[in-house]
Amino acid sequence: MHLKDFEISKLEKNSKTILRVEISTDEKGEAVQQTLLVIRGNKDGPILLLTGGVHGDEFEGPQTIMNLFHEIEPEKLSGSLVGLVIANEPAYEDANRCNPIDGKNLARVFPGDPKGSVTEQIAYWMGEILISKADYYIDFHSSGSDSEMPQMCGYFKCNSTGNKLTSQDMAEAFRAKVTWAHPDFAEGRTLSYAYHHVIPAIYSECPSTRCVSKNDLEVYLRGALNVMKLIGMMQGKLEGSPSKYYLSGNGDTDQCVSATTDGFFQPDKNLLELVKKGESLGTIKSLSGELLEEIFSPIQGYVGMRRMLPSTHVGDSLFMIADGFKS
């Protein structure tokens, strides 16, 4: 099946469906595919879209979607849960952030192009067939291989919709350790696409690993179930405690404190550590141990992201600093 032929209305109510859908072909002419896991409830209700693996080295999202598919009973569900297990399977197979076929970052090319490169085609069909048809959307991420972020749920503050429930409602119901509000957004993202289609949407992040953290997986599962309860897909009270930290800031990893020289990076601050404006965050040294650059905080705030890899080049993102606020 090609993704363009996918329609939830064609699936039976009170059912679970596993689909392999074709998006494009690679340079060898072989099909580039995705796996969709769909639960259609016993009653009418909203469509909640979950996506994982937009970046191929982030694994908590795919595991969350697989677990939810097997744990949720259709007869207890109102509406439909659509899970795109791994959005970027070529990147997943390569365990890399970007698609090895065309070198592009799927989280930077929305709304995509049906006649463009493989990554652009994936973005186009994701948006056209999945995101635009959803009532609510969660995009599961984790920090990947190069950087580290706290366990968090983020949303765009500017995402005002006609819906009764907003992205902020969803983010606070998710109940991660950190709720991060972004006053604006960068184009090309899954959530910017959702915003333009007036769909309440949130995303998640968690610390960097090369596997799936049991603790973060539990938070992601609980968060998704909480959102489902919030929007009326399931019965029950929200579980977990409200976020410990509420942060505000751009949140764009392309606009961080960046390296201005090549060298060996050594961070001196931990995630969520409060730093003052002008305070030292870390250093870049030569391989003989000589100081090449000292990194300073541009504002007072909390460390919301830091680079993990010591090998660093000009332009690499090193730190993201966010303001704190009260919910």
Contacts in CASP RR format, 6 or more apart in sequence:
PFRMAT RR
TARGET T0000
AUTHOR 0000-0000-0000
METHOD contacts of the structure
MODEL  1
MHLKDFEISKLEKNSKTILRVEISTDEKGEAVQQTLLVIRGNKDGPILLL
TGGVHGDEFEGPQTIMNLFHEIEPEKLSGSLVGLVIANEPAYEDANRCNP
IDGKNLARVFPGDPKGSVTEQIAYWMGEILISKADYYIDFHSSGSDSEMP
QMCGYFKCNSTGNKLTSQDMAEAFRAKVTWAHPDFAEGRTLSYAYHHVIP
AIYSECPSTRCVSKNDLEVYLRGALNVMKLIGMMQGKLEGSPSKYYLSGN
GDTDQCVSATTDGFFQPDKNLLELVKKGESLGTIKSLSGELLEEIFSPIQ
GYVGMRRMLPSTHVGDSLFMIADGFKS
1 19 0 8 1.000
1 20 0 8 1.000
1 21 0 8 1.000
1 22 0 8 1.000
2 21 0 8 1.000
2 22 0 8 1.000
2 23 0 8 1.000
3 21 0 8 1.000
3 22 0 8 1.000
3 23 0 8 1.000
3 34 0 8 1.000
3 125 0 8 1.000
3 129 0 8 1.000
3 130 0 8 1.000
4 125 0 8 1.000
4 128 0 8 1.000
4 129 0 8 1.000
6 19 0 8 1.000
6 21 0 8 1.000
6 36 0 8 1.000
6 129 0 8 1.000
8 38 0 8 1.000
8 40 0 8 1.000
8 47 0 8 1.000
8 80 0 8 1.000
8 82 0 8 1.000
8 133 0 8 1.000
11 17 0 8 1.000
11 38 0 8 1.000
11 40 0 8 1.000
11 80 0 8 1.000
12 40 0 8 1.000
13 40 0 8 1.000
13 41 0 8 1.000
13 42 0 8 1.000
13 43 0 8 1.000
13 74 0 8 1.000
14 40 0 8 1.000
14 41 0 8 1.000
14 42 0 8 1.000
14 74 0 8 1.000
14 75 0 8 1.000
15 39 0 8 1.000
15 40 0 8 1.000
15 41 0 8 1.000
15 74 0 8 1.000
16 37 0 8 1.000
16 38 0 8 1.000
16 39 0 8 1.000
16 40 0 8 1.000
16 69 0 8 1.000
16 74 0 8 1.000
17 36 0 8 1.000
17 37 0 8 1.000
17 38 0 8 1.000
17 39 0 8 1.000
17 40 0 8 1.000
18 35 0 8 1.000
18 36 0 8 1.000
18 37 0 8 1.000
18 38 0 8 1.000
19 35 0 8 1.000
19 36 0 8 1.000
19 37 0 8 1.000
19 38 0 8 1.000
20 33 0 8 1.000
20 34 0 8 1.000
20 35 0 8 1.000
20 36 0 8 1.000
21 33 0 8 1.000
21 34 0 8 1.000
21 35 0 8 1.000
21 36 0 8 1.000
22 31 0 8 1.000
22 32 0 8 1.000
22 33 0 8 1.000
23 32 0 8 1.000
23 33 0 8 1.000
23 34 0 8 1.000
23 118 0 8 1.000
23 121 0 8 1.000
23 122 0 8 1.000
23 125 0 8 1.000
24 31 0 8 1.000
24 32 0 8 1.000
24 118 0 8 1.000
24 121 0 8 1.000
24 122 0 8 1.000
25 31 0 8 1.000
25 32 0 8 1.000
25 118 0 8 1.000
26 32 0 8 1.000
26 90 0 8 1.000
26 101 0 8 1.000
26 118 0 8 1.000
27 101 0 8 1.000
32 89 0 8 1.000
32 90 0 8 1.000
32 101 0 8 1.000
32 118 0 8 1.000
32 121 0 8 1.000
32 122 0 8 1.000
33 89 0 8 1.000
34 84 0 8 1.000
34 85 0 8 1.000
34 86 0 8 1.000
34 87 0 8 1.000
34 89 0 8 1.000
34 122 0 8 1.000
35 84 0 8 1.000
35 85 0 8 1.000
35 86 0 8 1.000
36 82 0 8 1.000
36 83 0 8 1.000
36 84 0 8 1.000
36 85 0 8 1.000
37 65 0 8 1.000
37 66 0 8 1.000
37 69 0 8 1.000
37 82 0 8 1.000
37 83 0 8 1.000
37 85 0 8 1.000
38 80 0 8 1.000
38 81 0 8 1.000
38 82 0 8 1.000
38 83 0 8 1.000
39 69 0 8 1.000
39 72 0 8 1.000
39 74 0 8 1.000
39 77 0 8 1.000
39 80 0 8 1.000
39 81 0 8 1.000
40 74 0 8 1.000
40 77 0 8 1.000
40 79 0 8 1.000
40 80 0 8 1.000
41 74 0 8 1.000
41 75 0 8 1.000
41 77 0 8 1.000
41 78 0 8 1.000
41 79 0 8 1.000
41 80 0 8 1.000
42 74 0 8 1.000
42 75 0 8 1.000
42 76 0 8 1.000
42 77 0 8 1.000
42 78 0 8 1.000
43 77 0 8 1.000
43 78 0 8 1.000
43 79 0 8 1.000
44 78 0 8 1.000
44 79 0 8 1.000
45 78 0 8 1.000
45 79 0 8 1.000
45 80 0 8 1.000
45 232 0 8 1.000
45 233 0 8 1.000
46 78 0 8 1.000
46 79 0 8 1.000
46 80 0 8 1.000
46 135 0 8 1.000
46 136 0 8 1.000
46 231 0 8 1.000
46 232 0 8 1.000
46 233 0 8 1.000
47 79 0 8 1.000
47 80 0 8 1.000
47 82 0 8 1.000
47 133 0 8 1.000
47 134 0 8 1.000
47 135 0 8 1.000
47 136 0 8 1.000
48 79 0 8 1.000
48 80 0 8 1.000
48 81 0 8 1.000
48 82 0 8 1.000
48 134 0 8 1.000
48 135 0 8 1.000
48 136 0 8 1.000
48 137 0 8 1.000
48 138 0 8 1.000
48 227 0 8 1.000
48 228 0 8 1.000
48 231 0 8 1.000
48 233 0 8 1.000
49 82 0 8 1.000
49 83 0 8 1.000
49 84 0 8 1.000
49 130 0 8 1.000
49 131 0 8 1.000
49 133 0 8 1.000
49 134 0 8 1.000
49 136 0 8 1.000
49 137 0 8 1.000
49 138 0 8 1.000
50 61 0 8 1.000
50 64 0 8 1.000
50 65 0 8 1.000
50 68 0 8 1.000
50 81 0 8 1.000
50 82 0 8 1.000
50 83 0 8 1.000
50 84 0 8 1.000
50 137 0 8 1.000
50 138 0 8 1.000
50 140 0 8 1.000
50 224 0 8 1.000
51 65 0 8 1.000
51 83 0 8 1.000
51 84 0 8 1.000
51 87 0 8 1.000
51 126 0 8 1.000
51 130 0 8 1.000
51 137 0 8 1.000
51 138 0 8 1.000
51 139 0 8 1.000
51 140 0 8 1.000
51 190 0 8 1.000
52 58 0 8 1.000
52 61 0 8 1.000
52 62 0 8 1.000
52 64 0 8 1.000
52 65 0 8 1.000
52 84 0 8 1.000
52 85 0 8 1.000
52 86 0 8 1.000
52 87 0 8 1.000
52 139 0 8 1.000
52 140 0 8 1.000
52 141 0 8 1.000
53 59 0 8 1.000
53 61 0 8 1.000
53 62 0 8 1.000
53 85 0 8 1.000
53 86 0 8 1.000
53 87 0 8 1.000
53 88 0 8 1.000
53 91 0 8 1.000
53 92 0 8 1.000
53 140 0 8 1.000
53 141 0 8 1.000
54 87 0 8 1.000
54 88 0 8 1.000
54 106 0 8 1.000
54 107 0 8 1.000
54 139 0 8 1.000
54 141 0 8 1.000
54 190 0 8 1.000
55 88 0 8 1.000
55 91 0 8 1.000
55 97 0 8 1.000
55 98 0 8 1.000
55 105 0 8 1.000
55 106 0 8 1.000
55 107 0 8 1.000
55 141 0 8 1.000
55 144 0 8 1.000
56 86 0 8 1.000
56 88 0 8 1.000
56 91 0 8 1.000
56 92 0 8 1.000
56 94 0 8 1.000
56 95 0 8 1.000
56 96 0 8 1.000
56 97 0 8 1.000
57 91 0 8 1.000
57 95 0 8 1.000
57 96 0 8 1.000
57 97 0 8 1.000
57 144 0 8 1.000
57 145 0 8 1.000
57 210 0 8 1.000
58 140 0 8 1.000
58 141 0 8 1.000
58 142 0 8 1.000
58 143 0 8 1.000
58 144 0 8 1.000
59 142 0 8 1.000
59 209 0 8 1.000
59 211 0 8 1.000
59 212 0 8 1.000
60 140 0 8 1.000
60 142 0 8 1.000
60 204 0 8 1.000
60 206 0 8 1.000
60 212 0 8 1.000
60 213 0 8 1.000
60 216 0 8 1.000
60 217 0 8 1.000
60 220 0 8 1.000
61 140 0 8 1.000
61 141 0 8 1.000
61 142 0 8 1.000
61 204 0 8 1.000
61 220 0 8 1.000
62 85 0 8 1.000
62 86 0 8 1.000
62 92 0 8 1.000
62 140 0 8 1.000
63 212 0 8 1.000
63 217 0 8 1.000
64 140 0 8 1.000
64 217 0 8 1.000
64 220 0 8 1.000
64 221 0 8 1.000
64 224 0 8 1.000
65 83 0 8 1.000
65 84 0 8 1.000
65 85 0 8 1.000
65 140 0 8 1.000
66 85 0 8 1.000
67 217 0 8 1.000
67 221 0 8 1.000
68 81 0 8 1.000
68 221 0 8 1.000
68 224 0 8 1.000
68 225 0 8 1.000
69 81 0 8 1.000
69 83 0 8 1.000
72 81 0 8 1.000
72 234 0 8 1.000
76 234 0 8 1.000
76 235 0 8 1.000
77 228 0 8 1.000
77 233 0 8 1.000
77 234 0 8 1.000
78 232 0 8 1.000
78 233 0 8 1.000
78 234 0 8 1.000
79 233 0 8 1.000
81 228 0 8 1.000
81 233 0 8 1.000
82 130 0 8 1.000
82 134 0 8 1.000
84 126 0 8 1.000
84 130 0 8 1.000
86 92 0 8 1.000
87 106 0 8 1.000
87 122 0 8 1.000
87 126 0 8 1.000
88 99 0 8 1.000
88 106 0 8 1.000
88 119 0 8 1.000
88 122 0 8 1.000
90 99 0 8 1.000
90 100 0 8 1.000
90 101 0 8 1.000
90 118 0 8 1.000
91 97 0 8 1.000
91 98 0 8 1.000
91 99 0 8 1.000
91 100 0 8 1.000
91 106 0 8 1.000
94 100 0 8 1.000
95 145 0 8 1.000
95 210 0 8 1.000
97 105 0 8 1.000
97 144 0 8 1.000
97 145 0 8 1.000
97 146 0 8 1.000
98 104 0 8 1.000
98 105 0 8 1.000
98 106 0 8 1.000
98 119 0 8 1.000
99 105 0 8 1.000
99 106 0 8 1.000
99 118 0 8 1.000
99 119 0 8 1.000
99 122 0 8 1.000
101 117 0 8 1.000
101 118 0 8 1.000
101 119 0 8 1.000
102 117 0 8 1.000
102 118 0 8 1.000
102 119 0 8 1.000
102 120 0 8 1.000
103 119 0 8 1.000
104 117 0 8 1.000
104 119 0 8 1.000
104 120 0 8 1.000
105 119 0 8 1.000
106 119 0 8 1.000
106 122 0 8 1.000
106 123 0 8 1.000
107 188 0 8 1.000
107 189 0 8 1.000
107 190 0 8 1.000
108 188 0 8 1.000
108 189 0 8 1.000
109 119 0 8 1.000
109 120 0 8 1.000
109 123 0 8 1.000
109 188 0 8 1.000
110 123 0 8 1.000
110 126 0 8 1.000
110 127 0 8 1.000
110 187 0 8 1.000
110 188 0 8 1.000
110 189 0 8 1.000
110 190 0 8 1.000
110 192 0 8 1.000
110 193 0 8 1.000
111 123 0 8 1.000
111 124 0 8 1.000
111 127 0 8 1.000
111 188 0 8 1.000
111 193 0 8 1.000
112 120 0 8 1.000
112 121 0 8 1.000
112 123 0 8 1.000
112 124 0 8 1.000
113 120 0 8 1.000
113 121 0 8 1.000
113 123 0 8 1.000
113 124 0 8 1.000
114 121 0 8 1.000
114 124 0 8 1.000
114 125 0 8 1.000
114 128 0 8 1.000
115 121 0 8 1.000
116 124 0 8 1.000
123 188 0 8 1.000
126 190 0 8 1.000
127 193 0 8 1.000
131 137 0 8 1.000
131 190 0 8 1.000
131 193 0 8 1.000
131 194 0 8 1.000
131 197 0 8 1.000
131 199 0 8 1.000
132 193 0 8 1.000
132 197 0 8 1.000
132 199 0 8 1.000
134 194 0 8 1.000
134 199 0 8 1.000
135 163 0 8 1.000
135 199 0 8 1.000
135 231 0 8 1.000
136 165 0 8 1.000
136 170 0 8 1.000
136 199 0 8 1.000
136 200 0 8 1.000
136 201 0 8 1.000
136 227 0 8 1.000
136 231 0 8 1.000
137 190 0 8 1.000
137 191 0 8 1.000
137 194 0 8 1.000
137 199 0 8 1.000
137 200 0 8 1.000
137 201 0 8 1.000
137 202 0 8 1.000
138 170 0 8 1.000
138 174 0 8 1.000
138 201 0 8 1.000
138 202 0 8 1.000
138 203 0 8 1.000
138 204 0 8 1.000
138 224 0 8 1.000
138 227 0 8 1.000
139 190 0 8 1.000
139 191 0 8 1.000
139 201 0 8 1.000
139 202 0 8 1.000
139 203 0 8 1.000
139 204 0 8 1.000
140 203 0 8 1.000
140 204 0 8 1.000
140 220 0 8 1.000
141 203 0 8 1.000
141 204 0 8 1.000
141 205 0 8 1.000
142 149 0 8 1.000
142 204 0 8 1.000
142 205 0 8 1.000
142 206 0 8 1.000
142 207 0 8 1.000
142 208 0 8 1.000
142 209 0 8 1.000
142 216 0 8 1.000
143 149 0 8 1.000
143 205 0 8 1.000
143 206 0 8 1.000
143 207 0 8 1.000
143 208 0 8 1.000
143 305 0 8 1.000
143 308 0 8 1.000
144 208 0 8 1.000
144 209 0 8 1.000
145 208 0 8 1.000
145 210 0 8 1.000
145 308 0 8 1.000
145 309 0 8 1.000
146 208 0 8 1.000
146 307 0 8 1.000
146 308 0 8 1.000
146 309 0 8 1.000
147 208 0 8 1.000
147 253 0 8 1.000
147 305 0 8 1.000
147 306 0 8 1.000
147 307 0 8 1.000
147 308 0 8 1.000
147 317 0 8 1.000
148 207 0 8 1.000
148 208 0 8 1.000
148 271 0 8 1.000
148 305 0 8 1.000
148 306 0 8 1.000
148 307 0 8 1.000
148 308 0 8 1.000
149 205 0 8 1.000
149 206 0 8 1.000
149 207 0 8 1.000
149 208 0 8 1.000
149 271 0 8 1.000
149 304 0 8 1.000
149 305 0 8 1.000
150 177 0 8 1.000
150 178 0 8 1.000
150 205 0 8 1.000
150 206 0 8 1.000
150 207 0 8 1.000
150 245 0 8 1.000
150 271 0 8 1.000
150 272 0 8 1.000
150 304 0 8 1.000
151 176 0 8 1.000
151 177 0 8 1.000
151 178 0 8 1.000
151 205 0 8 1.000
151 206 0 8 1.000
151 207 0 8 1.000
151 215 0 8 1.000
151 216 0 8 1.000
151 219 0 8 1.000
152 176 0 8 1.000
152 177 0 8 1.000
152 178 0 8 1.000
152 179 0 8 1.000
152 180 0 8 1.000
152 204 0 8 1.000
152 205 0 8 1.000
152 206 0 8 1.000
152 247 0 8 1.000
153 171 0 8 1.000
153 174 0 8 1.000
153 175 0 8 1.000
153 176 0 8 1.000
153 178 0 8 1.000
153 179 0 8 1.000
153 180 0 8 1.000
153 202 0 8 1.000
153 203 0 8 1.000
153 204 0 8 1.000
153 223 0 8 1.000
153 243 0 8 1.000
154 171 0 8 1.000
154 179 0 8 1.000
154 180 0 8 1.000
154 181 0 8 1.000
154 182 0 8 1.000
154 202 0 8 1.000
154 203 0 8 1.000
154 204 0 8 1.000
154 205 0 8 1.000
155 167 0 8 1.000
155 168 0 8 1.000
155 170 0 8 1.000
155 171 0 8 1.000
155 179 0 8 1.000
155 180 0 8 1.000
155 181 0 8 1.000
155 182 0 8 1.000
155 191 0 8 1.000
155 201 0 8 1.000
155 202 0 8 1.000
155 203 0 8 1.000
156 167 0 8 1.000
156 181 0 8 1.000
156 182 0 8 1.000
156 184 0 8 1.000
156 185 0 8 1.000
156 191 0 8 1.000
156 195 0 8 1.000
156 201 0 8 1.000
157 168 0 8 1.000
157 181 0 8 1.000
157 182 0 8 1.000
157 183 0 8 1.000
157 248 0 8 1.000
158 183 0 8 1.000
158 184 0 8 1.000
158 185 0 8 1.000
158 195 0 8 1.000
159 166 0 8 1.000
159 167 0 8 1.000
159 194 0 8 1.000
159 195 0 8 1.000
159 200 0 8 1.000
159 201 0 8 1.000
160 166 0 8 1.000
161 167 0 8 1.000
161 198 0 8 1.000
161 199 0 8 1.000
161 200 0 8 1.000
162 198 0 8 1.000
163 198 0 8 1.000
163 200 0 8 1.000
165 200 0 8 1.000
165 230 0 8 1.000
165 231 0 8 1.000
166 200 0 8 1.000
167 200 0 8 1.000
167 201 0 8 1.000
167 202 0 8 1.000
168 181 0 8 1.000
169 200 0 8 1.000
169 230 0 8 1.000
170 200 0 8 1.000
170 201 0 8 1.000
170 202 0 8 1.000
170 227 0 8 1.000
170 230 0 8 1.000
170 231 0 8 1.000
171 179 0 8 1.000
171 180 0 8 1.000
171 181 0 8 1.000
171 202 0 8 1.000
172 179 0 8 1.000
172 242 0 8 1.000
172 243 0 8 1.000
172 327 0 8 1.000
173 223 0 8 1.000
173 226 0 8 1.000
173 227 0 8 1.000
173 229 0 8 1.000
173 230 0 8 1.000
173 238 0 8 1.000
174 202 0 8 1.000
174 204 0 8 1.000
174 223 0 8 1.000
174 224 0 8 1.000
174 226 0 8 1.000
174 227 0 8 1.000
175 219 0 8 1.000
175 222 0 8 1.000
175 223 0 8 1.000
175 226 0 8 1.000
175 238 0 8 1.000
175 239 0 8 1.000
175 240 0 8 1.000
175 241 0 8 1.000
175 242 0 8 1.000
175 243 0 8 1.000
176 204 0 8 1.000
176 219 0 8 1.000
176 223 0 8 1.000
176 243 0 8 1.000
177 219 0 8 1.000
177 243 0 8 1.000
177 244 0 8 1.000
177 245 0 8 1.000
178 243 0 8 1.000
178 244 0 8 1.000
178 245 0 8 1.000
178 246 0 8 1.000
178 247 0 8 1.000
178 272 0 8 1.000
179 243 0 8 1.000
179 245 0 8 1.000
179 246 0 8 1.000
179 247 0 8 1.000
179 327 0 8 1.000
180 246 0 8 1.000
180 247 0 8 1.000
180 248 0 8 1.000
180 249 0 8 1.000
180 251 0 8 1.000
180 322 0 8 1.000
181 246 0 8 1.000
181 247 0 8 1.000
181 248 0 8 1.000
181 249 0 8 1.000
181 325 0 8 1.000
182 248 0 8 1.000
182 249 0 8 1.000
182 250 0 8 1.000
182 251 0 8 1.000
183 248 0 8 1.000
183 249 0 8 1.000
183 250 0 8 1.000
184 250 0 8 1.000
185 191 0 8 1.000
185 192 0 8 1.000
185 195 0 8 1.000
185 252 0 8 1.000
186 192 0 8 1.000
186 252 0 8 1.000
186 254 0 8 1.000
186 255 0 8 1.000
190 201 0 8 1.000
190 203 0 8 1.000
191 201 0 8 1.000
191 202 0 8 1.000
191 203 0 8 1.000
194 200 0 8 1.000
194 201 0 8 1.000
195 201 0 8 1.000
202 227 0 8 1.000
204 220 0 8 1.000
206 213 0 8 1.000
206 216 0 8 1.000
206 219 0 8 1.000
206 220 0 8 1.000
207 213 0 8 1.000
207 216 0 8 1.000
207 271 0 8 1.000
208 308 0 8 1.000
222 239 0 8 1.000
222 240 0 8 1.000
225 234 0 8 1.000
225 239 0 8 1.000
226 238 0 8 1.000
226 239 0 8 1.000
226 240 0 8 1.000
228 234 0 8 1.000
229 235 0 8 1.000
229 236 0 8 1.000
229 237 0 8 1.000
229 238 0 8 1.000
230 238 0 8 1.000
242 327 0 8 1.000
243 327 0 8 1.000
245 272 0 8 1.000
245 302 0 8 1.000
245 324 0 8 1.000
246 324 0 8 1.000
246 325 0 8 1.000
246 326 0 8 1.000
246 327 0 8 1.000
247 302 0 8 1.000
247 304 0 8 1.000
247 322 0 8 1.000
247 323 0 8 1.000
247 324 0 8 1.000
247 325 0 8 1.000
248 322 0 8 1.000
248 323 0 8 1.000
248 324 0 8 1.000
248 325 0 8 1.000
249 322 0 8 1.000
249 323 0 8 1.000
251 305 0 8 1.000
251 320 0 8 1.000
251 322 0 8 1.000
253 305 0 8 1.000
253 317 0 8 1.000
253 320 0 8 1.000
254 317 0 8 1.000
256 305 0 8 1.000
256 317 0 8 1.000
256 318 0 8 1.000
256 319 0 8 1.000
256 320 0 8 1.000
257 281 0 8 1.000
257 295 0 8 1.000
257 297 0 8 1.000
257 298 0 8 1.000
257 317 0 8 1.000
257 318 0 8 1.000
257 319 0 8 1.000
257 320 0 8 1.000
257 321 0 8 1.000
258 315 0 8 1.000
258 316 0 8 1.000
258 317 0 8 1.000
258 318 0 8 1.000
259 265 0 8 1.000
259 284 0 8 1.000
259 293 0 8 1.000
259 295 0 8 1.000
259 312 0 8 1.000
259 313 0 8 1.000
259 314 0 8 1.000
259 315 0 8 1.000
259 316 0 8 1.000
259 318 0 8 1.000
260 293 0 8 1.000
260 314 0 8 1.000
260 315 0 8 1.000
261 284 0 8 1.000
261 292 0 8 1.000
261 293 0 8 1.000
261 314 0 8 1.000
262 284 0 8 1.000
262 312 0 8 1.000
262 313 0 8 1.000
262 314 0 8 1.000
263 284 0 8 1.000
263 285 0 8 1.000
263 286 0 8 1.000
263 287 0 8 1.000
263 292 0 8 1.000
263 311 0 8 1.000
263 312 0 8 1.000
263 313 0 8 1.000
264 284 0 8 1.000
264 285 0 8 1.000
264 286 0 8 1.000
264 287 0 8 1.000
264 289 0 8 1.000
264 310 0 8 1.000
264 311 0 8 1.000
264 312 0 8 1.000
265 282 0 8 1.000
265 283 0 8 1.000
265 284 0 8 1.000
265 307 0 8 1.000
265 309 0 8 1.000
265 310 0 8 1.000
265 311 0 8 1.000
265 312 0 8 1.000
265 316 0 8 1.000
265 318 0 8 1.000
266 282 0 8 1.000
266 283 0 8 1.000
266 284 0 8 1.000
266 285 0 8 1.000
266 310 0 8 1.000
267 281 0 8 1.000
267 282 0 8 1.000
267 306 0 8 1.000
267 307 0 8 1.000
267 318 0 8 1.000
267 319 0 8 1.000
268 280 0 8 1.000
268 281 0 8 1.000
268 282 0 8 1.000
268 283 0 8 1.000
269 275 0 8 1.000
269 281 0 8 1.000
269 282 0 8 1.000
269 303 0 8 1.000
269 306 0 8 1.000
269 319 0 8 1.000
270 303 0 8 1.000
270 306 0 8 1.000
271 303 0 8 1.000
271 304 0 8 1.000
271 305 0 8 1.000
271 306 0 8 1.000
272 302 0 8 1.000
272 303 0 8 1.000
272 304 0 8 1.000
273 302 0 8 1.000
273 303 0 8 1.000
274 300 0 8 1.000
274 301 0 8 1.000
274 302 0 8 1.000
275 281 0 8 1.000
275 297 0 8 1.000
275 300 0 8 1.000
275 301 0 8 1.000
275 302 0 8 1.000
275 303 0 8 1.000
275 321 0 8 1.000
276 297 0 8 1.000
276 300 0 8 1.000
277 297 0 8 1.000
277 298 0 8 1.000
277 299 0 8 1.000
277 300 0 8 1.000
278 296 0 8 1.000
278 297 0 8 1.000
278 298 0 8 1.000
279 296 0 8 1.000
279 297 0 8 1.000
280 294 0 8 1.000
280 295 0 8 1.000
280 296 0 8 1.000
280 297 0 8 1.000
281 295 0 8 1.000
281 296 0 8 1.000
281 297 0 8 1.000
281 303 0 8 1.000
281 306 0 8 1.000
281 318 0 8 1.000
281 319 0 8 1.000
282 294 0 8 1.000
282 295 0 8 1.000
282 318 0 8 1.000
283 291 0 8 1.000
283 292 0 8 1.000
283 293 0 8 1.000
283 294 0 8 1.000
283 295 0 8 1.000
284 291 0 8 1.000
284 292 0 8 1.000
284 293 0 8 1.000
284 294 0 8 1.000
284 295 0 8 1.000
284 312 0 8 1.000
285 291 0 8 1.000
285 292 0 8 1.000
286 292 0 8 1.000
295 318 0 8 1.000
295 319 0 8 1.000
297 319 0 8 1.000
297 321 0 8 1.000
298 321 0 8 1.000
299 321 0 8 1.000
299 323 0 8 1.000
301 321 0 8 1.000
301 322 0 8 1.000
301 323 0 8 1.000
301 324 0 8 1.000
302 321 0 8 1.000
302 322 0 8 1.000
302 323 0 8 1.000
302 324 0 8 1.000
303 319 0 8 1.000
303 320 0 8 1.000
303 321 0 8 1.000
304 319 0 8 1.000
304 320 0 8 1.000
304 321 0 8 1.000
304 322 0 8 1.000
305 317 0 8 1.000
305 319 0 8 1.000
305 320 0 8 1.000
306 318 0 8 1.000
306 319 0 8 1.000
306 320 0 8 1.000
307 316 0 8 1.000
307 317 0 8 1.000
307 318 0 8 1.000
307 319 0 8 1.000
312 318 0 8 1.000
END
